Amino acid sequence: MALSFPCNVGRVSGSMRLCLFFALLIAGGLPAATVGPTGRFLPLVHDGGGWSTQVTVINLSEKPETIVLSFIPPGGFAQEWPLRLRATNGRVNRNSVDAILLPGAVSVIETSGSAEALTRGFIELYAVGDQPFGAFATLVQRDGDKVLQRIHVPLTPAHEKKSVVPLDLSDPAAKTEIIWVTMTTTTTLDLEFRDHAGALVWSEQVYMENRAQVFVNLLERFPELKDFRGTMHWYVSFPGADRYENRTLGGMALLSRDGQATVSTGMTLTVDKASTSPY
């Protein structure tokens, strides 16, 4: 079925840019999301070892807006991460970008793809004027000029309606990795693995401690889940977090097989679990 977009091609207005952006999303099958009260992360960035990351951000409001993107390594801001960034619209300051966008305008931010070994991290985003925006990341693996694969990473959802991830760990050649990110200290995740009938098969805890990003290869971490099919239910708490901290969490499931990977689902907090510091 042919797709049409009601754009006025006589001038490149804010609405024209919006049409072109969403046409790209639909034609390329790229996921995007509008930031909400808890959706503020792109949970995975790759750079080095043949990888680079391209981030697309769009101002969806009717006012000019500055959207701030911070590229953060797993150890948080205290850890060094020697990235080189460039942006089509905005100011680059080490590992952050201030994307200064008119209504409907787009900024594309890219990492250089250093010659060093692969490093991984994530992006925290927020709008200075608290206006709506959309974003997605594309992780690109190259061998010289040849593109080997692209992984499309959506912005975390506005909020989680039900904290459940479907899982199929029956293929020994497949790898299922859960990636969580947070800017809240002592974040703790209680995991329940249930079969299709809802019976509890296994339970575990993941302590993020003072790390901003954790990677959990499910079968390596929990070999008891071999051949598991069902769902993972996750519950988050912030023991020890003080009143000055925002309660935040984002995440995703990354499925890999034969050297190719796809994002299964985005993850964030339910509205009642998120909070913003009053200070």
MIZAMAR-747617 format. One line per 3 residues: their letters; for each residue x, y, z of N, C-alpha, C, O, CB. Coordinates in pm, whole numbers. Glycine has a CB too. Example, Ala and Ser with C-alpha at 12.3 -4.5 7.8 and 13.67 -1.06 7.14 Angstrom:
% MIZAMAR-747617
as) 1319:-569:780:1230:-450:780:1320:-330:780:1424:-332:846:1131:-447:905 ~ 1285:-225:708:1367:-106:714:1290:3:787:1341:114:804:1408:-60:572
END
This chain:
% MIZAMAR-747617
mal) 84:-119:0:0:0:0:88:124:0:180:135:81:-95:0:121 ~ 60:216:-88:138:338:-97:104:430:19:-10:436:63:114:409:-231 ~ 206:501:67:188:597:175:199:737:120:286:765:38:291:574:288
sfp) 113:826:164:120:965:121:127:1054:243:75:1020:350:0:1003:33 ~ 193:1169:227:210:1262:336:163:1398:288:213:1448:187:357:1266:385 ~ 68:1461:360:11:1586:314:104:1703:341:72:1788:424:-123:1610:381
cnv) 217:1709:273:315:1814:295:310:1914:181:291:1877:65:456:1755:308 ~ 326:2040:214:336:2145:115:481:2155:70:566:2206:144:286:2281:172 ~ 511:2107:-49:649:2101:-94:698:2234:-148:813:2244:-190:665:1994:-199
grv) 614:2335:-148:655:2464:-199:747:2539:-106:817:2631:-150:536:2547:-227 ~ 751:2504:21:840:2569:116:875:2469:226:797:2380:257:774:2697:175 ~ 992:2486:285:1036:2397:391:1001:2463:524:1082:2535:583:1190:2368:381
sgs) 880:2438:570:831:2493:696:855:2393:807:909:2284:783:682:2529:687 ~ 814:2430:931:823:2335:1041:740:2212:1013:784:2101:1043:779:2400:1171 ~ 620:2229:957:536:2113:927:598:2026:819:584:1904:821:396:2157:884
mrl) 669:2090:724:737:2013:620:846:1925:681:860:1808:645:798:2107:514 ~ 923:1983:774:1026:1904:838:966:1788:917:1021:1677:918:1110:1991:931 ~ 853:1814:982:785:1706:1053:743:1595:958:760:1477:988:663:1759:1128
clf) 688:1633:842:646:1532:745:764:1450:697:757:1327:689:577:1598:625 ~ 875:1518:665:992:1446:618:1045:1353:725:1086:1241:695:1102:1544:575 ~ 1044:1397:851:1092:1316:962:1008:1190:978:1063:1080:989:1091:1396:1092
fal) 876:1206:980:791:1090:1001:787:1001:877:767:880:889:650:1134:1038 ~ 805:1059:759:817:975:639:939:886:649:935:769:611:825:1063:512 ~ 1051:943:700:1172:864:721:1148:753:821:1192:639:800:1286:952:768
lia) 1078:783:930:1051:682:1031:974:566:974:1009:450:997:974:742:1146 ~ 865:597:899:779:491:847:848:413:736:842:290:733:648:550:796 ~ 914:484:645:978:416:533:1092:327:580:1114:219:526:1030:518:431
ggl) 1166:374:682:1280:297:730:1249:205:844:1336:131:889:1388:388:770 ~ 1127:207:892:1091:123:1005:1158:164:1134:1179:80:1222:1124:-19:974 ~ 1194:293:1146:1267:338:1263:1172:372:1376:1070:437:1352:1354:457:1229
paa) 1203:331:1500:1117:363:1613:1147:502:1666:1263:544:1665:1133:260:1724 ~ 1046:573:1712:1065:701:1779:964:710:1890:865:637:1892:1050:821:1680 ~ 989:800:1982:895:819:2092:900:963:2135:1000:1032:2112:926:724:2210
tvg) 796:1008:2197:793:1142:2254:826:1132:2401:772:1049:2474:655:1208:2232 ~ 916:1220:2445:959:1212:2584:842:1243:2677:759:1329:2648:1076:1308:2610 ~ 838:1172:2789:733:1192:2887:793:1212:3024:912:1240:3035:636:1075:2887
ptg) 715:1197:3128:767:1225:3262:879:1133:3306:959:1171:3392:657:1218:3360 ~ 886:1013:3250:994:922:3287:1078:879:3168:1186:822:3186:938:800:3356 ~ 1032:905:3046:1106:864:2928:1212:967:2894:1181:1071:2836:1013:843:2810
rfl) 1335:939:2930:1439:1039:2911:1572:979:2868:1675:1046:2875:1459:1116:3038 ~ 1571:852:2823:1696:785:2791:1693:723:2652:1588:678:2604:1727:678:2895 ~ 1809:720:2587:1840:627:2480:1937:528:2544:2054:562:2566:1901:699:2349
plv) 1891:405:2576:1965:321:2670:2095:261:2618:2167:198:2695:1879:212:2713 ~ 2127:278:2489:2249:214:2439:2314:299:2331:2248:344:2237:2218:74:2384 ~ 2445:319:2346:2531:384:2246:2651:294:2225:2709:242:2321:2574:528:2292
hdg) 2690:275:2099:2813:203:2065:2909:299:1997:2869:380:1913:2783:81:1973 ~ 3037:290:2034:3139:369:1966:3271:293:1972:3308:239:2077:3153:510:2028 ~ 3342:290:1859:3471:222:1852:3457:79:1804:3348:22:1805:3538:224:1986
ggw) 3568:21:1763:3568:-117:1717:3480:-138:1595:3421:-244:1579:3522:-207:1826 ~ 3472:-37:1507:3388:-46:1388:3247:7:1407:3168:8:1313:3380:-188:1343 ~ 3216:53:1528:3081:103:1558:3080:255:1572:3178:315:1616:3028:39:1685
stq) 2969:314:1534:2940:455:1563:2790:466:1588:2714:375:1556:2988:550:1446 ~ 2749:578:1644:2607:600:1675:2562:733:1618:2631:834:1630:2583:595:1827 ~ 2444:732:1557:2381:854:1506:2248:874:1581:2166:783:1589:2357:846:1349
vtv) 2230:992:1635:2109:1025:1711:2033:1134:1636:2091:1234:1595:2145:1070:1857 ~ 1902:1114:1620:1815:1213:1557:1716:1265:1661:1647:1187:1727:1740:1152:1436 ~ 1711:1397:1675:1623:1463:1771:1539:1565:1697:1590:1636:1610:1704:1530:1886
inl) 1408:1574:1729:1319:1669:1665:1238:1743:1770:1191:1685:1867:1226:1598:1565 ~ 1223:1874:1748:1139:1956:1834:994:1943:1788:960:1987:1678:1184:2106:1832 ~ 910:1881:1870:771:1859:1834:677:1969:1885:556:1960:1867:726:1725:1887
sek) 733:2070:1949:650:2176:2005:634:2290:1903:693:2287:1795:711:2230:2136 ~ 554:2388:1939:533:2506:1856:621:2622:1899:601:2735:1854:387:2548:1860 ~ 718:2595:1986:809:2698:2034:952:2652:2011:978:2531:2005:783:2729:2184
pet) 1047:2746:2000:1188:2705:1997:1223:2633:2127:1171:2664:2234:1280:2829:1977 ~ 1312:2536:2115:1347:2456:2233:1494:2415:2224:1548:2394:2116:1256:2331:2245 ~ 1557:2404:2342:1691:2351:2352:1682:2214:2419:1634:2201:2532:1786:2448:2431
ivl) 1729:2112:2349:1727:1976:2400:1872:1936:2431:1959:1942:2344:1661:1876:2296 ~ 1895:1896:2553:2030:1864:2601:2048:1712:2599:1967:1639:2655:2054:1921:2744 ~ 2155:1667:2535:2188:1525:2529:2322:1505:2598:2422:1568:2562:2193:1473:2381
sfi) 2325:1418:2698:2448:1384:2769:2484:1239:2740:2404:1149:2767:2433:1408:2921 ~ 2603:1215:2685:2652:1081:2656:2727:1032:2779:2827:1091:2819:2744:1080:2527 ~ 2678:922:2840:2723:881:2972:2775:737:2966:2706:651:2911:2609:893:3076
ppg) 2895:709:3019:2946:572:3024:2884:494:3140:2817:554:3224:3100:572:3037 ~ 2905:362:3146:2841:281:3250:2873:326:3393:2791:307:3482:2882:139:3234 ~ 2991:383:3414:3027:427:3548:2973:563:3586:3002:612:3696:3173:427:3561
gfa) 2895:626:3498:2840:757:3528:2936:869:3490:3037:847:3424:2805:766:3674 ~ 2902:989:3534:2981:1106:3496:3123:1102:3549:3211:1167:3494:2914:1231:3545 ~ 3148:1025:3655:3283:1018:3711:3379:940:3621:3500:951:3636:3279:954:3849
qew) 3325:861:3527:3409:780:3438:3441:857:3311:3352:921:3253:3338:646:3404 ~ 3564:853:3268:3603:918:3142:3552:838:3023:3554:715:3024:3757:933:3135 ~ 3507:909:2920:3463:844:2796:3504:936:2680:3432:1030:2647:3306:818:2795
plr) 3619:909:2619:3673:1001:2518:3600:991:2383:3652:933:2288:3821:974:2497 ~ 3481:1049:2378:3404:1053:2254:3438:1178:2175:3481:1279:2230:3253:1047:2283 ~ 3418:1168:2044:3422:1287:1957:3283:1298:1892:3239:1206:1823:3537:1276:1847
lra) 3216:1410:1914:3080:1430:1868:3074:1544:1768:3153:1637:1773:2986:1457:1985 ~ 2977:1534:1676:2945:1646:1588:2793:1652:1574:2724:1549:1580:3015:1632:1447 ~ 2742:1774:1556:2597:1795:1551:2563:1892:1439:2636:1988:1415:2544:1848:1687
tng) 2451:1866:1371:2409:1955:1262:2347:2083:1316:2365:2189:1256:2309:1885:1172 ~ 2275:2076:1427:2217:2194:1492:2249:2185:1639:2197:2098:1709:2062:2202:1469 ~ 2334:2273:1689:2361:2270:1831:2507:2291:1864:2593:2299:1777:2315:2141:1888
rvn) 2533:2300:1993:2667:2321:2046:2717:2193:2110:2646:2130:2188:2668:2436:2147 ~ 2841:2156:2078:2904:2038:2136:2998:2082:2245:3082:2170:2225:2979:1956:2028 ~ 2986:2021:2363:3074:2048:2475:3118:1915:2535:3048:1858:2618:3004:2137:2582
rns) 3232:1868:2492:3283:1738:2531:3180:1629:2501:3152:1602:2384:3320:1737:2682 ~ 3122:1567:2605:3029:1456:2581:2884:1497:2593:2799:1415:2626:3057:1344:2678 ~ 2854:1623:2566:2714:1668:2568:2689:1759:2449:2781:1819:2393:2681:1741:2700
vda) 2562:1768:2412:2520:1852:2300:2397:1931:2343:2302:1873:2398:2490:1767:2172 ~ 2397:2061:2319:2277:2143:2332:2220:2163:2192:2269:2244:2115:2309:2280:2402 ~ 2114:2087:2161:2050:2098:2029:1949:2212:2034:1847:2202:2102:1980:1962:1988
ill) 1976:2320:1962:1893:2441:1966:1802:2437:1843:1848:2458:1731:1981:2572:1968 ~ 1672:2410:1865:1583:2375:1756:1461:2466:1750:1397:2492:1852:1540:2231:1769 ~ 1431:2513:1631:1305:2581:1604:1193:2477:1597:1222:2358:1590:1313:2663:1472
pga) 1067:2518:1600:957:2421:1589:971:2334:1464:987:2386:1354:822:2494:1586 ~ 965:2204:1481:976:2111:1370:1117:2084:1323:1136:2002:1233:898:2162:1257 ~ 1217:2151:1380:1355:2134:1334:1416:2006:1389:1375:1955:1493:1440:2254:1375
vsv) 1516:1956:1316:1582:1830:1349:1731:1855:1370:1792:1934:1299:1559:1725:1239 ~ 1788:1787:1467:1933:1784:1485:1981:1640:1476:1919:1550:1532:1975:1848:1620 ~ 2090:1619:1406:2152:1487:1395:2289:1494:1462:2374:1574:1424:2163:1440:1245
iet) 2308:1409:1561:2433:1405:1638:2500:1272:1611:2435:1167:1615:2407:1424:1792 ~ 2630:1274:1583:2702:1151:1549:2827:1138:1634:2893:1237:1665:2738:1149:1401 ~ 2858:1014:1672:2989:984:1729:3084:952:1615:3042:911:1506:2981:867:1831
sgs) 3213:970:1640:3310:957:1532:3340:813:1495:3389:787:1385:3436:1026:1568 ~ 3313:719:1586:3352:581:1560:3501:567:1572:3569:544:1472:3305:536:1423 ~ 3555:579:1692:3699:579:1714:3759:446:1671:3689:346:1655:3732:608:1861
aea) 3890:447:1653:3961:326:1612:3985:232:1728:4036:121:1709:4092:362:1547 ~ 3950:275:1847:3973:193:1966:3871:79:1972:3784:67:1886:3966:279:2094 ~ 3883:-4:2075:3789:-114:2096:3650:-58:2126:3636:57:2166:3837:-207:2210
ltr) 3549:-142:2107:3411:-101:2131:3391:-54:2274:3433:-121:2369:3316:-215:2100 ~ 3328:62:2289:3282:109:2419:3132:129:2411:3076:158:2305:3355:241:2460 ~ 3066:114:2527:2920:123:2531:2879:221:2641:2945:233:2743:2856:-17:2556
gfi) 2769:288:2618:2716:381:2715:2570:409:2681:2503:327:2619:2798:512:2719 ~ 2521:527:2723:2383:564:2696:2371:715:2691:2468:787:2713:2288:505:2803 ~ 2250:763:2663:2225:907:2652:2109:944:2743:2004:879:2742:2196:948:2506
ely) 2127:1048:2821:2018:1111:2894:1979:1238:2820:2065:1316:2779:2058:1141:3043 ~ 1847:1259:2802:1797:1375:2728:1697:1452:2814:1624:1393:2893:1732:1332:2594 ~ 1694:1584:2797:1586:1663:2854:1573:1793:2777:1669:1842:2718:1610:1690:3005
avg) 1452:1848:2778:1423:1975:2712:1427:2085:2817:1361:2074:2920:1286:1971:2640 ~ 1504:2191:2791:1520:2299:2888:1385:2363:2919:1357:2396:3034:1619:2404:2835 ~ 1301:2383:2816:1171:2445:2835:1059:2346:2860:942:2383:2861:1137:2527:2718
dqp) 1094:2219:2880:996:2113:2909:893:2097:2798:777:2066:2824:925:2143:3041 ~ 936:2119:2673:848:2102:2558:863:1959:2502:967:1896:2525:880:2208:2448 ~ 763:1907:2430:772:1771:2376:873:1761:2263:888:1853:2183:635:1724:2327
fga) 942:1648:2257:1034:1622:2147:1038:1473:2120:993:1393:2203:1177:1676:2178 ~ 1091:1434:2006:1108:1294:1971:1255:1265:1946:1332:1356:1918:1025:1258:1847 ~ 1293:1139:1956:1433:1102:1936:1446:953:1911:1363:874:1957:1517:1143:2058
fat) 1549:914:1837:1589:774:1825:1737:771:1792:1793:870:1746:1505:699:1715 ~ 1800:656:1816:1941:637:1784:1956:521:1688:1879:425:1691:2025:613:1913 ~ 2056:530:1602:2092:421:1512:2237:385:1537:2327:467:1516:2068:459:1362
lvq) 2261:262:1581:2396:211:1603:2440:141:1475:2372:50:1428:2401:114:1727 ~ 2553:185:1419:2597:135:1288:2732:65:1303:2827:122:1357:2605:251:1185 ~ 2739:-58:1254:2864:-134:1252:2914:-138:1108:2841:-176:1017:2845:-278:1309
rdg) 3041:-100:1088:3100:-97:954:3229:-177:949:3300:-191:1049:3126:48:909 ~ 3257:-228:831:3387:-284:798:3438:-203:680:3403:-232:565:3379:-438:765 ~ 3520:-102:707:3556:-7:602:3435:72:560:3370:136:643:3617:-80:481
dkv) 3403:70:431:3286:141:380:3160:54:380:3051:102:346:3313:191:240 ~ 3174:-71:416:3060:-163:413:2986:-160:547:3047:-177:652:3107:-306:381 ~ 2854:-140:541:2772:-144:661:2735:-289:690:2675:-356:606:2644:-56:645
lqr) 2772:-338:809:2743:-476:848:2606:-490:914:2535:-588:891:2850:-527:941 ~ 2570:-391:995:2437:-395:1058:2403:-260:1117:2490:-178:1145:2431:-504:1167 ~ 2273:-240:1136:2220:-122:1204:2127:-170:1315:2045:-259:1295:2145:-26:1103
ihv) 2140:-110:1431:2051:-138:1543:1978:-9:1576:2041:92:1606:2128:-193:1668 ~ 1845:-13:1571:1765:107:1595:1716:107:1740:1646:14:1783:1644:114:1496 ~ 1752:209:1814:1722:219:1957:1622:333:1979:1654:448:1949:1852:242:2040
plt) 1503:303:2031:1405:409:2054:1428:479:2186:1494:427:2276:1265:353:2050 ~ 1374:599:2196:1366:667:2325:1280:583:2418:1182:524:2375:1309:811:2309 ~ 1318:579:2546:1238:501:2641:1095:554:2644:1074:674:2625:1301:506:2782
pah) 997:468:2668:856:509:2665:828:619:2767:903:638:2863:765:390:2690 ~ 717:691:2745:679:798:2838:663:742:2979:707:804:3076:549:866:2793 ~ 600:626:2991:594:555:3117:551:412:3090:489:382:2988:497:624:3217
ekk) 586:324:3183:554:183:3170:412:156:3220:377:197:3331:656:96:3246 ~ 332:88:3140:199:49:3187:204:-80:3268:133:-96:3367:103:32:3069 ~ 289:-172:3225:305:-298:3296:448:-346:3274:492:-362:3160:201:-404:3247
svv) 520:-369:3383:663:-399:3374:685:-547:3344:721:-625:3432:734:-361:3505 ~ 663:-584:3219:674:-724:3176:748:-728:3042:720:-649:2952:533:-790:3164 ~ 842:-822:3031:915:-842:2905:898:-988:2862:932:-1077:2940:1067:-805:2922
pld) 845:-1015:2742:836:-1154:2694:974:-1208:2661:1058:-1135:2608:743:-1163:2571 ~ 997:-1335:2691:1128:-1395:2670:1114:-1533:2608:1020:-1607:2637:1206:-1404:2802 ~ 1211:-1567:2520:1224:-1702:2468:1374:-1734:2468:1448:-1687:2382:1161:-1717:2323
lsd) 1417:-1813:2566:1558:-1846:2581:1587:-1989:2538:1684:-2050:2582:1601:-1827:2726 ~ 1502:-2042:2450:1514:-2182:2410:1618:-2204:2300:1656:-2319:2276:1382:-2234:2364 ~ 1665:-2100:2234:1762:-2113:2125:1902:-2091:2182:1934:-1978:2220:1731:-2011:2010
paa) 1985:-2193:2189:2118:-2178:2248:2210:-2087:2167:2309:-2037:2220:2183:-2313:2264 ~ 2178:-2066:2040:2261:-1979:1956:2224:-1831:1970:2293:-1745:1917:2248:-2020:1811 ~ 2117:-1803:2042:2072:-1665:2059:2117:-1610:2194:2134:-1685:2290:1918:-1657:2046
kte) 2135:-1481:2198:2177:-1412:2320:2073:-1306:2355:2036:-1225:2270:2318:-1347:2304 ~ 2026:-1307:2477:1931:-1206:2525:1998:-1126:2635:2034:-1179:2740:1799:-1272:2576 ~ 2014:-997:2610:2081:-908:2704:1984:-799:2746:1922:-734:2662:2210:-847:2640
iiw) 1970:-780:2877:1889:-672:2929:1982:-559:2972:2080:-583:3042:1799:-720:3048 ~ 1952:-438:2928:2034:-321:2960:1949:-223:3038:1843:-181:2992:2091:-255:2830 ~ 1995:-187:3157:1925:-88:3237:2015:33:3261:2136:20:3277:1880:-148:3371
vtm) 1953:151:3264:2026:274:3293:1949:353:3398:1826:347:3405:2048:358:3163 ~ 2023:428:3480:1960:507:3585:2053:620:3624:2175:610:3608:1925:420:3708 ~ 1997:727:3676:2076:833:3736:2048:842:3886:2078:943:3949:2045:968:3667
ttt) 1992:734:3942:1958:729:4084:2046:625:4152:2054:511:4107:1808:697:4105 ~ 2113:664:4261:2200:570:4330:2118:460:4398:2001:479:4430:2287:643:4434 ~ 2182:347:4417:2127:230:4488:2002:172:4421:1921:110:4488:2093:266:4630
ttl) 1986:192:4290:1872:134:4220:1879:-19:4228:1984:-78:4202:1868:181:4072 ~ 1767:-82:4263:1759:-227:4279:1642:-280:4198:1532:-224:4201:1745:-267:4428 ~ 1665:-390:4126:1562:-453:4044:1533:-593:4096:1623:-676:4107:1605:-457:3896
dle) 1408:-619:4128:1363:-753:4163:1301:-816:4038:1208:-760:3979:1260:-751:4282 ~ 1353:-932:3998:1310:-998:3876:1234:-1126:3909:1275:-1203:3996:1431:-1030:3786 ~ 1123:-1147:3839:1048:-1272:3848:1031:-1328:3707:984:-1258:3617:909:-1250:3918
frd) 1068:-1453:3689:1053:-1520:3561:938:-1619:3573:942:-1711:3654:1185:-1593:3518 ~ 835:-1598:3491:714:-1680:3498:689:-1748:3364:713:-1690:3258:592:-1594:3538 ~ 640:-1872:3370:608:-1944:3246:477:-1890:3190:416:-1799:3246:598:-2097:3272
hag) 434:-1948:3076:315:-1896:3008:187:-1915:3089:86:-1849:3064:300:-1962:2873 ~ 191:-2004:3186:75:-2024:3273:77:-1928:3392:-17:-1925:3471:70:-2167:3322 ~ 185:-1850:3404:196:-1755:3513:266:-1808:3636:279:-1736:3735:61:-1710:3550
alv) 312:-1934:3632:379:-1992:3748:521:-1937:3760:591:-1921:3660:382:-2147:3737 ~ 563:-1908:3882:697:-1855:3907:801:-1964:3886:794:-2070:3947:708:-1798:4050 ~ 899:-1937:3798:1004:-2033:3766:1134:-1997:3838:1205:-2085:3887:1028:-2040:3615
wse) 1165:-1868:3845:1291:-1824:3903:1276:-1678:3946:1200:-1602:3885:1408:-1841:3803 ~ 1348:-1640:4049:1349:-1500:4091:1492:-1460:4125:1571:-1542:4172:1255:-1476:4213 ~ 1526:-1335:4100:1661:-1285:4124:1654:-1136:4155:1549:-1073:4140:1752:-1312:4001
qvy) 1766:-1081:4199:1780:-938:4217:1901:-889:4140:2003:-959:4130:1791:-902:4365 ~ 1890:-769:4087:2002:-701:4022:2025:-571:4097:1936:-486:4106:1974:-675:3869 ~ 2146:-556:4151:2181:-434:4224:2266:-346:4133:2376:-385:4093:2257:-468:4357
men) 2217:-229:4101:2295:-138:4017:2398:-63:4100:2493:-7:4045:2204:-39:3944 ~ 2380:-63:4233:2471:4:4324:2493:148:4275:2397:223:4261:2606:-73:4335 ~ 2617:186:4250:2641:323:4205:2675:329:4056:2735:427:4010:2754:386:4286
raq) 2638:226:3982:2661:228:3838:2541:290:3767:2426:276:3810:2686:85:3785 ~ 2570:359:3658:2464:423:3581:2406:330:3476:2296:354:3427:2516:549:3515 ~ 2479:225:3439:2434:132:3335:2483:-8:3367:2599:-27:3404:2484:176:3194
vfv) 2394:-106:3354:2434:-246:3373:2386:-328:3253:2284:-298:3192:2376:-303:3506 ~ 2463:-432:3222:2432:-524:3113:2416:-663:3174:2506:-711:3243:2544:-522:3002 ~ 2303:-726:3150:2276:-858:3206:2248:-955:3093:2140:-953:3033:2157:-854:3307
nll) 2346:-1042:3063:2324:-1153:2970:2249:-1260:3048:2306:-1323:3137:2461:-1208:2910 ~ 2123:-1281:3015:2036:-1362:3101:2087:-1504:3120:2088:-1553:3233:1898:-1365:3043 ~ 2128:-1572:3013:2170:-1711:3029:2307:-1724:3095:2332:-1822:3165:2173:-1779:2894
erf) 2394:-1626:3076:2523:-1630:3146:2504:-1601:3294:2565:-1666:3379:2620:-1529:3085 ~ 2420:-1503:3324:2399:-1463:3463:2311:-1564:3538:2334:-1593:3655:2335:-1324:3469 ~ 2211:-1617:3468:2115:-1709:3532:2104:-1836:3447:2006:-1853:3375:1974:-1641:3548
pel) 2202:-1927:3455:2197:-2050:3374:2076:-2137:3405:2041:-2224:3326:2324:-2131:3394 ~ 2013:-2115:3518:1893:-2189:3553:1778:-2163:3455:1681:-2238:3453:1849:-2153:3695 ~ 1790:-2057:3374:1684:-2020:3281:1700:-2086:3143:1631:-2049:3049:1680:-1869:3264
kdf) 1790:-2183:3132:1806:-2252:3004:1672:-2309:2957:1599:-2373:3034:1912:-2366:3016 ~ 1640:-2284:2829:1516:-2331:2764:1391:-2261:2817:1279:-2303:2788:1500:-2481:2784 ~ 1409:-2153:2893:1293:-2083:2949:1213:-2012:2839:1270:-1951:2749:1339:-1981:3055
rgt) 1082:-2022:2851:989:-1945:2769:882:-1888:2860:820:-1960:2938:925:-2033:2655 ~ 862:-1759:2851:761:-1697:2936:782:-1548:2943:805:-1483:2841:765:-1757:3076 ~ 775:-1492:3062:787:-1348:3079:876:-1316:3198:885:-1392:3294:649:-1283:3098
mhw) 943:-1201:3187:1020:-1148:3299:944:-1029:3355:920:-931:3283:1164:-1108:3256 ~ 906:-1035:3481:842:-924:3550:949:-854:3634:1026:-920:3704:722:-973:3639 ~ 954:-723:3627:1057:-652:3702:995:-540:3785:901:-472:3743:1164:-595:3608
yvs) 1052:-526:3904:1005:-427:4001:1126:-349:4051:1230:-407:4081:928:-496:4121 ~ 1113:-219:4059:1228:-135:4092:1206:-66:4227:1095:-28:4262:1253:-29:3982 ~ 1315:-52:4301:1313:25:4425:1443:103:4435:1541:71:4367:1293:-69:4550
fpg) 1443:204:4520:1560:291:4533:1601:301:4680:1595:410:4738:1530:432:4474 ~ 1642:191:4742:1679:195:4883:1802:283:4903:1903:267:4834:1706:53:4938 ~ 1793:375:4995:1907:459:5024:1915:585:4941:1999:671:4970:2030:383:5005
adr) 1831:601:4839:1834:724:4760:1784:840:4846:1686:825:4920:1747:709:4630 ~ 1848:955:4836:1806:1066:4921:1703:1153:4849:1676:1134:4730:1927:1150:4963 ~ 1648:1248:4922:1537:1329:4870:1581:1427:4762:1496:1486:4695:1472:1404:4983
yen) 1710:1444:4745:1758:1536:4641:1765:1471:4504:1789:1539:4405:1894:1589:4679 ~ 1743:1340:4497:1761:1268:4372:1629:1247:4298:1526:1221:4359:1826:1133:4398 ~ 1634:1260:4164:1525:1214:4081:1524:1061:4081:1629:998:4088:1537:1269:3936
rtl) 1406:1003:4074:1394:858:4057:1377:830:3909:1274:863:3851:1273:800:4139 ~ 1478:769:3847:1475:745:3703:1520:603:3672:1599:544:3746:1564:847:3629 ~ 1469:550:3562:1514:420:3513:1473:407:3367:1362:443:3329:1454:303:3598
ggm) 1563:356:3287:1533:321:3149:1598:189:3116:1687:143:3188:1579:431:3051 ~ 1556:128:3008:1619:2:2971:1566:-53:2841:1478:6:2778:1600:-98:3080 ~ 1621:-167:2802:1578:-233:2679:1629:-376:2681:1721:-411:2755:1630:-157:2553
all) 1568:-459:2597:1615:-595:2574:1681:-599:2436:1622:-555:2338:1499:-698:2585 ~ 1802:-653:2430:1877:-664:2304:1892:-812:2270:1950:-888:2347:2017:-595:2315 ~ 1838:-851:2154:1841:-990:2110:1943:-1005:1999:1939:-930:1901:1700:-1037:2062
srd) 2035:-1101:2013:2143:-1118:1915:2150:-1264:1869:2133:-1357:1947:2279:-1074:1974 ~ 2175:-1279:1738:2195:-1413:1681:2273:-1400:1552:2242:-1315:1469:2060:-1485:1657 ~ 2373:-1485:1534:2455:-1485:1413:2514:-1347:1384:2522:-1306:1268:2372:-1531:1294
gqa) 2554:-1276:1489:2619:-1147:1471:2527:-1031:1444:2574:-919:1424:2714:-1156:1364 ~ 2396:-1056:1441:2298:-949:1417:2213:-929:1542:2182:-1025:1612:2209:-983:1294 ~ 2176:-803:1568:2103:-772:1691:1983:-684:1661:1985:-603:1568:2196:-704:1793
tvs) 1880:-700:1742:1761:-615:1735:1718:-579:1877:1746:-652:1972:1645:-686:1658 ~ 1651:-465:1888:1596:-424:2016:1457:-482:2030:1371:-461:1945:1593:-269:2029 ~ 1434:-556:2139:1304:-621:2158:1202:-524:2216:1089:-517:2167:1319:-742:2249
tgm) 1239:-449:2319:1142:-363:2385:1213:-255:2463:1325:-275:2509:1051:-445:2478 ~ 1148:-139:2477:1198:-34:2563:1136:-47:2701:1026:-100:2715:1169:103:2504 ~ 1206:1:2802:1160:-14:2939:1180:116:3015:1278:187:2993:1234:-130:3009
tlt) 1088:148:3102:1102:263:3189:1019:240:3315:976:127:3342:1058:393:3117 ~ 997:345:3393:924:333:3518:775:352:3498:731:420:3404:975:433:3620 ~ 697:292:3586:556:330:3594:548:470:3657:639:512:3729:473:225:3677
vdk) 441:540:3628:428:679:3673:441:690:3825:502:784:3875:295:738:3628 ~ 384:595:3898:386:605:4044:524:580:4103:547:611:4220:288:507:4103 ~ 617:523:4024:750:497:4075:848:611:4046:953:622:4110:802:369:4016
ast) 813:696:3950:903:805:3913:875:926:4001:762:948:4045:886:842:3764 ~ 978:1003:4025:959:1128:4099:1071:1224:4063:1180:1183:4023:956:1102:4254 ~ 1043:1352:4078:1140:1457:4051:1173:1527:4181:1085:1558:4261:1086:1558:3946
spy) 1301:1550:4200:1344:1616:4323:1282:1755:4333:1278:1828:4234:1497:1626:4328 ~ 1233:1792:4452:1177:1926:4468:1285:2033:4484:1254:2151:4498:1085:1930:4587 ~ 1415:1991:4482:1524:2085:4508:1599:2117:4382:1694:2196:4385:1618:2031:4612
END
